[in-house]
Structures are given as structure tokens and as C-alpha cells.
Amino acid sequence: VFQYLKATRDRGLKYVLPAEPPSTSLPLTLHAYVDADFAGDHRSSRSTTGAVISVNQHIVHWISKQQPYVTTSSCAAEFVAMSVTELDVCFFVELLKSIGFNPGVPTLSNDNEAAVHIVTNLDTSHDRMRSVRVAQHRVKDEFAAGRLKVEWIRGEHNLADVFTKALVQDKFWTFRDRLVHRLDPAPD
């Protein structure tokens, strides 16, 4: 860990002030990338949720957290991850509204087609999802009400992947470079 920190001390999150202050009437772009490993913890068989949330392509939140209970499929693990992330997205929507900005309709991106299908197909019954708590279906309610967009993305574009599992070196570097930026050297 210390070797990595030493080698990457010139990288970090970078926020740049725009030339003009942002208009509070124009919608901001709120985007969340979500991923989960399935039963990644070999002792408890719990999955890990990973997520990255950005506002206008600037990262404002990220998580890597073990899920609170065991799921019975990778689809269920991804569905739980989407539900947990949706709560964080809802927080940022309300925060932006409270300070006078228009957050628009946020987008939740996930690389599991089955989990995206469960959220976006409201008329379909999903008997195999009974193991997922009823509270997790909030993400479906938010989508149904039009307060959340949900989309499938390819795994190689899912930034949250870096928070759920070990990656091959090239993929790790690609995601790292999309998450953090090379910082200007500190003045002497």
C-alpha cells in the first residue's frame, strides 16, 4: 500500500472552477456506476458493493462495502448494489436541490443485464428475487416514477468494477486514470 501511495502521490481528485459560475437553472449531470462481486468474501459468502457517483463528470462519492446479507445469485447481488447506490444518489439529488441547483434525472449504470432488466421491466414478476428484501425494491419505485434512469453498460466501462475485485493491471490503470487525475506539481 505504501509503495503504491508513494508512486501515485502526483494523482488525486481535481476540481476546476468553470470560467463562469454554473447556472442553477440548467440541469447538472448526475451519474452513478454500480457493480458487485458475487459471494466474494469466502468466509461469509457476502458480496461487495462498489459505486462511483459523479456530478458533471467530477467524482463526488465512492464506496466499496460488504453487503449486509448473503444473496443467492450474481443478479441479486447487483440488484442490492443498485438499491444501495440509489439511496446515495437520492441524497445527492436532495443536496443539490437544497442549495438551488437542478440535478435533473440521475443515471444509474450497471453491467449486469438481468439486474437492469428487473429494475426496468416493471410488469414482470421476478419469483427468483424473493431472497432480496422488499426494501431493496425502492430502486424499482424510483425508476417507475421517472426519478431515475437505469442503463446497462459493458463491464469494461463500469468504473465501479475497481471497487469490487482485483483487476488485471491494464484494466486497473485505465480505471484509475478515469477516476483520478495527474495533479499539478506543488509550488516550491
C-alpha angles and dihedrals in degrees: 000000000000092000090053092047091049092048093048102041088118091063131079147119112307124199117187123197110234120239088248126032111261115261112246090212096059114081118250119224110245112186131175127192114201133189140161135192115221116242090335094159103080094199100049100018089227120146128232123237118213125185142166122197122194135184113208088346093305114120112239102163141018135173140189108183138155112246115248096239142018117274123206100223142021088250091057091047090052091046091053090048091052091050094050091047092047089062090054091047089051089053092054092047091054092043092053091047091050092058093046104264129128106233094187118204110323123225125226114200122197133169097216109094094195094054092047089048091053092053098042100042102070097172095057122094114222107202093173091061095067089106090067112085119253090241089065090067090076088096088061090051092051091049092047091051091052093243093116136040117211123197139174117234132182115266093243089062097047106106091191089068089083090063097053109047147003111280134202111266098255093050091046092052092047092053092042091054091051092049102042132030135217106262125221111257114265114256115254 
